[in-house]
Amino acid sequence: MQLLRSDQPQLDIVDLDADFPGRQFDWHAIEPRLAQLHQQPVDGRHVVVDVGAGTQTLSEFSAFLRGAGALVIVVTAPPEQVVLRQPIPNRRVDEFITTEYATRQQLYGLAAVTVDVTGLGKEAAAQLVVDRVAAVLGSDGTDDGPAS
């Protein structure tokens, strides 16, 4: 189920995990799609790409974002909350931090915007992200610059 949805006329949301189920670590498959989305003329519209957890760990992904000059928005919450959203039996928080947070430091460093979803459920968190994206891009679809 795609959580990020918007009725904002200037936002198109693409769920990369839905486009590449089970292939989130396959940069050779993902990169052409990201390049297409980035180069696609959208006539006053913005494409928001919801990137899966696996893709976020790829150094090629960070390099792509840097080279493309993409606006990076990072969604944060304490690891103790995040680990409960996608439960894996017997997963320890310290292992989760190492696997899920430490490997993304390069990506987090590219963030122009950070959205803190601490204490929110999945639906409320998704809505907050969409609202912040719309605010950053401006109500008329133009980029008003980064905010945090």
N, CA and C atoms as an extended XYZ file, in Angstrom:
444
Properties=species:S:1:pos:R:3:atomname:S:1:resname:S:1:resid:I:1 pbc="F F F"
N         0.837       -1.183        0.000 N   MET     1
C         0.000        0.000        0.000 CA  MET     1
C         0.880        1.245        0.000 C   MET     1
N         0.623        2.144       -0.926 N   GLN     2
C         1.371        3.377       -1.009 CA  GLN     2
C         0.834        4.350        0.030 C   GLN     2
N         1.693        4.736        0.976 N   LEU     3
C         1.260        5.647        2.025 CA  LEU     3
C         1.301        7.102        1.577 C   LEU     3
N         2.298        7.462        0.788 N   LEU     4
C         2.386        8.843        0.341 CA  LEU     4
C         1.411        9.053       -0.808 C   LEU     4
N         0.428        9.893       -0.550 N   ARG     5
C        -0.560       10.258       -1.555 CA  ARG     5
C        -0.802       11.756       -1.424 C   ARG     5
N        -1.164       12.385       -2.526 N   SER     6
C        -1.419       13.818       -2.459 CA  SER     6
C        -2.510       14.211       -3.433 C   SER     6
N        -3.339       15.140       -2.984 N   ASP     7
C        -4.313       15.729       -3.892 CA  ASP     7
C        -3.795       17.065       -4.414 C   ASP     7
N        -2.523       17.372       -4.100 N   GLN     8
C        -1.896       18.597       -4.601 CA  GLN     8
C        -1.704       18.450       -6.108 C   GLN     8
N        -2.238       19.355       -6.903 N   PRO     9
C        -2.161       19.195       -8.359 CA  PRO     9
C        -0.739       19.252       -8.916 C   PRO     9
N         0.196       19.842       -8.177 N   GLN    10
C         1.557       19.971       -8.702 CA  GLN    10
C         2.481       18.828       -8.269 C   GLN    10
N         1.982       17.858       -7.492 N   LEU    11
C         2.815       16.771       -6.995 CA  LEU    11
C         2.428       15.427       -7.599 C   LEU    11
N         3.398       14.762       -8.191 N   ASP    12
C         3.254       13.376       -8.624 CA  ASP    12
C         4.131       12.550       -7.699 C   ASP    12
N         3.590       11.519       -7.088 N   ILE    13
C         4.349       10.706       -6.140 CA  ILE    13
C         4.581        9.326       -6.739 C   ILE    13
N         5.848        8.913       -6.767 N   VAL    14
C         6.254        7.620       -7.298 CA  VAL    14
C         6.811        6.798       -6.139 C   VAL    14
N         6.302        5.592       -5.978 N   ASP    15
C         6.781        4.668       -4.947 CA  ASP    15
C         7.794        3.734       -5.605 C   ASP    15
N         9.082        3.966       -5.343 N   LEU    16
C        10.133        3.194       -5.991 CA  LEU    16
C        10.078        1.715       -5.622 C   LEU    16
N         9.707        1.397       -4.378 N   ASP    17
C         9.577       -0.008       -3.981 CA  ASP    17
C         8.500       -0.715       -4.798 C   ASP    17
N         7.420       -0.018       -5.108 N   ALA    18
C         6.348       -0.623       -5.910 CA  ALA    18
C         6.815       -0.855       -7.351 C   ALA    18
N         7.663        0.034       -7.848 N   ASP    19
C         8.190       -0.120       -9.205 CA  ASP    19
C         9.202       -1.261       -9.305 C   ASP    19
N         9.912       -1.534       -8.195 N   PHE    20
C        10.983       -2.536       -8.196 CA  PHE    20
C        10.856       -3.470       -6.995 C   PHE    20
N         9.767       -4.206       -6.894 N   PRO    21
C         9.590       -5.080       -5.722 CA  PRO    21
C        10.715       -6.120       -5.624 C   PRO    21
N        11.318       -6.185       -4.446 N   GLY    22
C        12.389       -7.148       -4.207 CA  GLY    22
C        13.710       -6.793       -4.866 C   GLY    22
N        13.807       -5.621       -5.484 N   ARG    23
C        15.034       -5.240       -6.201 CA  ARG    23
C        15.588       -3.908       -5.709 C   ARG    23
N        15.334       -3.556       -4.454 N   GLN    24
C        15.722       -2.258       -3.934 CA  GLN    24
C        17.238       -2.045       -3.871 C   GLN    24
N        18.011       -3.122       -3.967 N   PHE    25
C        19.467       -3.003       -3.949 CA  PHE    25
C        20.056       -3.081       -5.361 C   PHE    25
N        19.223       -3.195       -6.381 N   ASP    26
C        19.682       -3.369       -7.758 CA  ASP    26
C        19.804       -2.012       -8.444 C   ASP    26
N        20.941       -1.365       -8.254 N   TRP    27
C        21.153       -0.023       -8.792 CA  TRP    27
C        21.036        0.002      -10.313 C   TRP    27
N        21.459       -1.059      -10.988 N   HIS    28
C        21.394       -1.097      -12.447 CA  HIS    28
C        19.949       -1.076      -12.946 C   HIS    28
N        19.017       -1.536      -12.160 N   ALA    29
C        17.601       -1.459      -12.517 CA  ALA    29
C        17.004       -0.109      -12.123 C   ALA    29
N        17.374        0.387      -10.954 N   ILE    30
C        16.771        1.592      -10.388 CA  ILE    30
C        17.274        2.871      -11.051 C   ILE    30
N        18.556        2.936      -11.338 N   GLU    31
C        19.150        4.174      -11.850 CA  GLU    31
C        18.492        4.689      -13.126 C   GLU    31
N        18.210        3.846      -14.119 N   PRO    32
C        17.546        4.382      -15.317 CA  PRO    32
C        16.177        4.997      -15.021 C   PRO    32
N        15.443        4.401      -14.088 N   ARG    33
C        14.115        4.942      -13.725 CA  ARG    33
C        14.261        6.294      -13.044 C   ARG    33
N        15.223        6.417      -12.132 N   LEU    34
C        15.445        7.699      -11.462 CA  LEU    34
C        15.896        8.764      -12.463 C   LEU    34
N        16.781        8.392      -13.377 N   ALA    35
C        17.241        9.339      -14.394 CA  ALA    35
C        16.069        9.802      -15.259 C   ALA    35
N        15.199        8.868      -15.631 N   GLN    36
C        14.024        9.216      -16.433 CA  GLN    36
C        13.131       10.192      -15.669 C   GLN    36
N        12.875        9.901      -14.412 N   LEU    37
C        12.027       10.781      -13.603 CA  LEU    37
C        12.641       12.155      -13.446 C   LEU    37
N        13.954       12.203      -13.275 N   HIS    38
C        14.631       13.477      -13.075 CA  HIS    38
C        14.644       14.316      -14.353 C   HIS    38
N        14.735       13.684      -15.500 N   GLN    39
C        14.839       14.408      -16.770 CA  GLN    39
C        13.491       14.664      -17.427 C   GLN    39
N        12.471       14.004      -16.945 N   GLN    40
C        11.143       14.093      -17.548 CA  GLN    40
C        10.576       15.504      -17.358 C   GLN    40
N        10.219       16.198      -18.446 N   PRO    41
C         9.599       17.514      -18.277 CA  PRO    41
C         8.217       17.359      -17.641 C   PRO    41
N         7.948       18.180      -16.663 N   VAL    42
C         6.694       18.022      -15.925 CA  VAL    42
C         5.816       19.268      -15.934 C   VAL    42
N         6.212       20.314      -16.654 N   ASP    43
C         5.378       21.487      -16.866 CA  ASP    43
C         4.666       21.974      -15.594 C   ASP    43
N         5.446       22.521      -14.667 N   GLY    44
C         4.877       23.065      -13.444 CA  GLY    44
C         4.574       22.044      -12.375 C   GLY    44
N         4.970       20.800      -12.606 N   ARG    45
C         4.709       19.731      -11.643 CA  ARG    45
C         6.038       19.266      -11.064 C   ARG    45
N         5.951       18.640       -9.915 N   HIS    46
C         7.126       18.063       -9.261 CA  HIS    46
C         6.890       16.578       -9.040 C   HIS    46
N         7.941       15.798       -9.234 N   VAL    47
C         7.878       14.368       -8.994 CA  VAL    47
C         8.564       14.101       -7.660 C   VAL    47
N         7.835       13.497       -6.749 N   VAL    48
C         8.359       13.104       -5.447 CA  VAL    48
C         8.557       11.596       -5.494 C   VAL    48
N         9.779       11.149       -5.224 N   VAL    49
C        10.084        9.726       -5.280 CA  VAL    49
C        10.243        9.209       -3.861 C   VAL    49
N         9.356        8.299       -3.477 N   ASP    50
C         9.413        7.620       -2.186 CA  ASP    50
C        10.392        6.456       -2.371 C   ASP    50
N        11.562        6.587       -1.751 N   VAL    51
C        12.649        5.630       -1.965 CA  VAL    51
C        12.674        4.612       -0.839 C   VAL    51
N        12.768        3.353       -1.204 N   GLY    52
C        12.792        2.273       -0.232 CA  GLY    52
C        14.065        2.235        0.595 C   GLY    52
N        13.992        1.516        1.692 N   ALA    53
C        15.099        1.434        2.641 CA  ALA    53
C        16.365        0.878        2.017 C   ALA    53
N        16.249       -0.130        1.171 N   GLY    54
C        17.437       -0.725        0.570 CA  GLY    54
C        18.168        0.243       -0.334 C   GLY    54
N        17.437        0.933       -1.191 N   THR    55
C        18.040        1.883       -2.127 CA  THR    55
C        18.774        2.985       -1.383 C   THR    55
N        18.260        3.381       -0.239 N   GLN    56
C        18.882        4.463        0.526 CA  GLN    56
C        20.295        4.140        0.971 C   GLN    56
N        20.634        2.876        1.064 N   THR    57
C        21.967        2.492        1.539 CA  THR    57
C        22.998        2.462        0.425 C   THR    57
N        22.590        2.596       -0.824 N   LEU    58
C        23.507        2.494       -1.953 CA  LEU    58
C        24.304        3.782       -2.141 C   LEU    58
N        25.626        3.666       -2.177 N   SER    59
C        26.462        4.856       -2.385 CA  SER    59
C        26.185        5.469       -3.755 C   SER    59
N        25.817        4.642       -4.738 N   GLU    60
C        25.485        5.157       -6.069 CA  GLU    60
C        24.255        6.067       -6.024 C   GLU    60
N        23.339        5.749       -5.126 N   PHE    61
C        22.136        6.566       -4.993 CA  PHE    61
C        22.499        7.960       -4.479 C   PHE    61
N        23.329        8.030       -3.450 N   SER    62
C        23.764        9.336       -2.938 CA  SER    62
C        24.507       10.119       -4.006 C   SER    62
N        25.365        9.442       -4.759 N   ALA    63
C        26.109       10.108       -5.833 CA  ALA    63
C        25.149       10.630       -6.904 C   ALA    63
N        24.136        9.856       -7.243 N   PHE    64
C        23.143       10.279       -8.225 CA  PHE    64
C        22.438       11.554       -7.754 C   PHE    64
N        21.982       11.554       -6.505 N   LEU    65
C        21.275       12.718       -5.966 CA  LEU    65
C        22.155       13.964       -5.982 C   LEU    65
N        23.417       13.787       -5.587 N   ARG    66
C        24.364       14.902       -5.577 CA  ARG    66
C        24.541       15.442       -6.999 C   ARG    66
N        24.779       14.544       -7.952 N   GLY    67
C        24.998       14.951       -9.332 CA  GLY    67
C        23.779       15.581       -9.973 C   GLY    67
N        22.598       15.117       -9.601 N   ALA    68
C        21.348       15.627      -10.172 CA  ALA    68
C        20.895       16.921       -9.506 C   ALA    68
N        21.497       17.247       -8.371 N   GLY    69
C        21.049       18.429       -7.636 CA  GLY    69
C        19.637       18.270       -7.109 C   GLY    69
N        19.275       17.038       -6.768 N   ALA    70
C        17.918       16.741       -6.313 CA  ALA    70
C        17.668       17.301       -4.912 C   ALA    70
N        16.450       17.722       -4.679 N   LEU    71
C        16.029       18.134       -3.347 CA  LEU    71
C        15.802       16.871       -2.521 C   LEU    71
N        16.566       16.712       -1.453 N   VAL    72
C        16.480       15.518       -0.616 CA  VAL    72
C        15.739       15.866        0.667 C   VAL    72
N        14.710       15.080        0.947 N   ILE    73
C        13.924       15.236        2.160 CA  ILE    73
C        14.078       13.952        2.965 C   ILE    73
N        14.540       14.092        4.188 N   VAL    74
C        14.757       12.938        5.057 CA  VAL    74
C        13.675       12.928        6.130 C   VAL    74
N        13.089       11.763        6.316 N   VAL    75
C        12.070       11.567        7.345 CA  VAL    75
C        12.749       10.889        8.526 C   VAL    75
N        12.609       11.484        9.720 N   THR    76
C        13.276       10.945       10.898 CA  THR    76
C        12.297       10.638       12.021 C   THR    76
N        12.724        9.710       12.852 N   ALA    77
C        12.045        9.347       14.102 CA  ALA    77
C        13.068        8.542       14.901 C   ALA    77
N        12.890        8.447       16.193 N   PRO    78
C        13.827        7.648       16.986 CA  PRO    78
C        13.819        6.186       16.543 C   PRO    78
N        14.982        5.543       16.525 N   PRO    79
C        15.055        4.159       16.068 CA  PRO    79
C        14.127        3.223       16.839 C   PRO    79
N        13.898        3.502       18.106 N   GLU    80
C        13.010        2.659       18.907 CA  GLU    80
C        11.581        2.667       18.361 C   GLU    80
N        11.179        3.771       17.714 N   GLN    81
C         9.857        3.845       17.087 CA  GLN    81
C         9.870        3.252       15.683 C   GLN    81
N        10.915        3.542       14.934 N   VAL    82
C        10.980        3.090       13.548 CA  VAL    82
C        11.025        1.567       13.473 C   VAL    82
N        11.780        0.938       14.362 N   VAL    83
C        11.915       -0.523       14.326 CA  VAL    83
C        10.564       -1.207       14.548 C   VAL    83
N         9.651       -0.548       15.234 N   LEU    84
C         8.329       -1.120       15.476 CA  LEU    84
C         7.400       -1.002       14.262 C   LEU    84
N         7.723       -0.098       13.326 N   ARG    85
C         6.871        0.093       12.140 CA  ARG    85
C         7.009       -1.043       11.137 C   ARG    85
N         8.173       -1.636       11.085 N   GLN    86
C         8.438       -2.767       10.196 CA  GLN    86
C         9.047       -3.875       11.038 C   GLN    86
N         8.260       -4.472       11.899 N   PRO    87
C         8.824       -5.420       12.872 CA  PRO    87
C         9.446       -6.659       12.223 C   PRO    87
N        10.622       -6.981       12.700 N   ILE    88
C        11.310       -8.217       12.342 CA  ILE    88
C        11.542       -8.935       13.659 C   ILE    88
N        11.058      -10.153       13.792 N   PRO    89
C        11.191      -10.871       15.064 CA  PRO    89
C        12.640      -10.901       15.559 C   PRO    89
N        12.794      -10.655       16.847 N   ASN    90
C        14.093      -10.710       17.537 CA  ASN    90
C        15.104       -9.677       17.054 C   ASN    90
N        14.659       -8.630       16.406 N   ARG    91
C        15.594       -7.600       15.954 CA  ARG    91
C        15.933       -6.684       17.123 C   ARG    91
N        17.211       -6.486       17.348 N   ARG    92
C        17.681       -5.620       18.437 CA  ARG    92
C        17.830       -4.189       17.914 C   ARG    92
N        17.557       -3.223       18.778 N   VAL    93
C        17.634       -1.821       18.388 CA  VAL    93
C        19.062       -1.443       17.994 C   VAL    93
N        20.083       -1.947       18.703 N   ASP    94
C        21.462       -1.585       18.361 CA  ASP    94
C        21.838       -2.082       16.957 C   ASP    94
N        21.374       -3.282       16.591 N   GLU    95
C        21.627       -3.793       15.234 CA  GLU    95
C        20.866       -2.952       14.218 C   GLU    95
N        19.630       -2.580       14.542 N   PHE    96
C        18.813       -1.757       13.661 CA  PHE    96
C        19.500       -0.418       13.394 C   PHE    96
N        20.030        0.207       14.434 N   ILE    97
C        20.716        1.495       14.282 CA  ILE    97
C        21.913        1.347       13.343 C   ILE    97
N        22.692        0.307       13.547 N   THR    98
C        23.864        0.085       12.697 CA  THR    98
C        23.450       -0.156       11.250 C   THR    98
N        22.483       -1.014       11.051 N   THR    99
C        22.056       -1.390        9.694 CA  THR    99
C        21.280       -0.284        9.003 C   THR    99
N        20.349        0.327        9.703 N   GLU   100
C        19.416        1.255        9.067 CA  GLU   100
C        19.834        2.724        9.142 C   GLU   100
N        20.576        3.113       10.158 N   TYR   101
C        20.934        4.526       10.315 CA  TYR   101
C        22.376        4.799        9.879 C   TYR   101
N        23.317        4.016       10.366 N   ALA   102
C        24.725        4.280       10.089 CA  ALA   102
C        25.020        4.221        8.592 C   ALA   102
N        24.379        3.311        7.873 N   THR   103
C        24.643        3.166        6.438 CA  THR   103
C        24.063        4.312        5.621 C   THR   103
N        23.260        5.151        6.217 N   ARG   104
C        22.611        6.249        5.480 CA  ARG   104
C        23.181        7.628        5.804 C   ARG   104
N        24.255        7.704        6.533 N   GLN   105
C        24.789        9.004        6.935 CA  GLN   105
C        25.135        9.883        5.731 C   GLN   105
N        25.679        9.283        4.671 N   GLN   106
C        26.006       10.041        3.467 CA  GLN   106
C        24.731       10.649        2.869 C   GLN   106
N        23.674        9.869        2.830 N   LEU   107
C        22.394       10.353        2.315 CA  LEU   107
C        21.824       11.448        3.212 C   LEU   107
N        21.830       11.228        4.511 N   TYR   108
C        21.290       12.226        5.432 CA  TYR   108
C        22.011       13.567        5.290 C   TYR   108
N        23.297       13.504        4.961 N   GLY   109
C        24.070       14.730        4.772 CA  GLY   109
C        23.614       15.553        3.581 C   GLY   109
N        22.878       14.961        2.666 N   LEU   110
C        22.372       15.673        1.494 CA  LEU   110
C        21.025       16.347        1.742 C   LEU   110
N        20.430       16.090        2.885 N   ALA   111
C        19.068       16.571        3.149 CA  ALA   111
C        18.995       18.091        3.204 C   ALA   111
N        18.088       18.640        2.408 N   ALA   112
C        17.767       20.060        2.479 CA  ALA   112
C        16.624       20.281        3.458 C   ALA   112
N        15.847       19.218        3.674 N   VAL   113
C        14.665       19.279        4.539 CA  VAL   113
C        14.635       18.014        5.387 C   VAL   113
N        14.312       18.173        6.659 N   THR   114
C        14.123       17.040        7.551 CA  THR   114
C        12.720       17.129        8.139 C   THR   114
N        12.003       16.018        8.077 N   VAL   115
C        10.654       15.958        8.636 CA  VAL   115
C        10.693       14.962        9.789 C   VAL   115
N        10.440       15.443       10.989 N   ASP   116
C        10.440       14.592       12.183 CA  ASP   116
C         9.029       14.057       12.410 C   ASP   116
N         8.893       12.733       12.365 N   VAL   117
C         7.583       12.100       12.529 CA  VAL   117
C         7.480       11.355       13.864 C   VAL   117
N         8.261       11.782       14.829 N   THR   118
C         8.249       11.159       16.144 CA  THR   118
C         6.833       11.124       16.711 C   THR   118
N         6.420        9.936       17.140 N   GLY   119
C         5.133        9.761       17.797 CA  GLY   119
C         3.947        9.627       16.855 C   GLY   119
N         4.169        9.709       15.553 N   LEU   120
C         3.070        9.624       14.599 CA  LEU   120
C         2.935        8.213       14.041 C   LEU   120
N         1.722        7.799       13.750 N   GLY   121
C         1.489        6.537       13.055 CA  GLY   121
C         1.857        6.687       11.591 C   GLY   121
N         1.816        5.575       10.858 N   LYS   122
C         2.234        5.591        9.458 CA  LYS   122
C         1.432        6.585        8.612 C   LYS   122
N         0.116        6.559        8.752 N   GLU   123
C        -0.736        7.449        7.938 CA  GLU   123
C        -0.481        8.917        8.271 C   GLU   123
N        -0.416        9.246        9.557 N   ALA   124
C        -0.177       10.634        9.959 CA  ALA   124
C         1.211       11.091        9.536 C   ALA   124
N         2.190       10.203        9.643 N   ALA   125
C         3.552       10.536        9.221 CA  ALA   125
C         3.587       10.808        7.724 C   ALA   125
N         2.937        9.959        6.945 N   ALA   126
C         2.904       10.134        5.497 CA  ALA   126
C         2.250       11.463        5.124 C   ALA   126
N         1.163       11.810        5.803 N   GLN   127
C         0.481       13.075        5.512 CA  GLN   127
C         1.367       14.265        5.857 C   GLN   127
N         2.088       14.185        6.981 N   LEU   128
C         2.992       15.267        7.357 CA  LEU   128
C         4.081       15.439        6.299 C   LEU   128
N         4.625       14.337        5.799 N   VAL   129
C         5.653       14.413        4.759 CA  VAL   129
C         5.104       15.101        3.513 C   VAL   129
N         3.936       14.694        3.055 N   VAL   130
C         3.333       15.306        1.867 CA  VAL   130
C         3.073       16.793        2.106 C   VAL   130
N         2.581       17.143        3.280 N   ASP   131
C         2.322       18.552        3.599 CA  ASP   131
C         3.608       19.371        3.575 C   ASP   131
N         4.690       18.804        4.125 N   ARG   132
C         5.977       19.523        4.137 CA  ARG   132
C         6.540       19.659        2.729 C   ARG   132
N         6.414       18.619        1.915 N   VAL   133
C         6.880       18.694        0.528 CA  VAL   133
C         6.127       19.807       -0.192 C   VAL   133
N         4.817       19.833       -0.048 N   ALA   134
C         4.007       20.867       -0.701 CA  ALA   134
C         4.412       22.256       -0.215 C   ALA   134
N         4.679       22.401        1.076 N   ALA   135
C         5.081       23.697        1.616 CA  ALA   135
C         6.442       24.124        1.072 C   ALA   135
N         7.380       23.190        0.986 N   VAL   136
C         8.714       23.513        0.475 CA  VAL   136
C         8.642       23.919       -0.991 C   VAL   136
N         7.814       23.222       -1.766 N   LEU   137
C         7.697       23.523       -3.193 CA  LEU   137
C         6.801       24.717       -3.460 C   LEU   137
N         6.011       25.123       -2.490 N   GLY   138
C         5.121       26.262       -2.651 CA  GLY   138
C         3.791       25.837       -3.237 C   GLY   138
N         2.773       26.547       -2.908 N   SER   139
C         1.426       26.179       -3.342 CA  SER   139
C         1.238       26.298       -4.843 C   SER   139
N         2.107       27.078       -5.516 N   ASP   140
C         1.956       27.203       -6.959 CA  ASP   140
C         2.894       26.274       -7.737 C   ASP   140
N         3.560       25.357       -6.994 N   GLY   141
C         4.417       24.380       -7.660 CA  GLY   141
C         5.836       24.846       -7.868 C   GLY   141
N         6.182       26.026       -7.356 N   THR   142
C         7.552       26.498       -7.504 CA  THR   142
C         8.334       26.158       -6.264 C   THR   142
N         9.638       26.063       -6.417 N   ASP   143
C        10.511       25.725       -5.294 CA  ASP   143
C        10.776       26.989       -4.501 C   ASP   143
N        10.270       27.044       -3.274 N   ASP   144
C        10.495       28.176       -2.393 CA  ASP   144
C        11.763       28.013       -1.575 C   ASP   144
N        12.517       26.952       -1.824 N   GLY   145
C        13.761       26.734       -1.103 CA  GLY   145
C        13.555       25.807        0.066 C   GLY   145
N        14.676       25.379        0.659 N   PRO   146
C        14.613       24.400        1.732 CA  PRO   146
C        14.067       24.972        3.037 C   PRO   146
N        13.475       24.095        3.810 N   ALA   147
C        13.037       24.405        5.162 CA  ALA   147
C        13.267       23.166        5.989 C   ALA   147
N        13.276       23.317        7.295 N   SER   148
C        13.459       22.108        8.112 CA  SER   148
C        12.351       21.961        9.105 C   SER   148
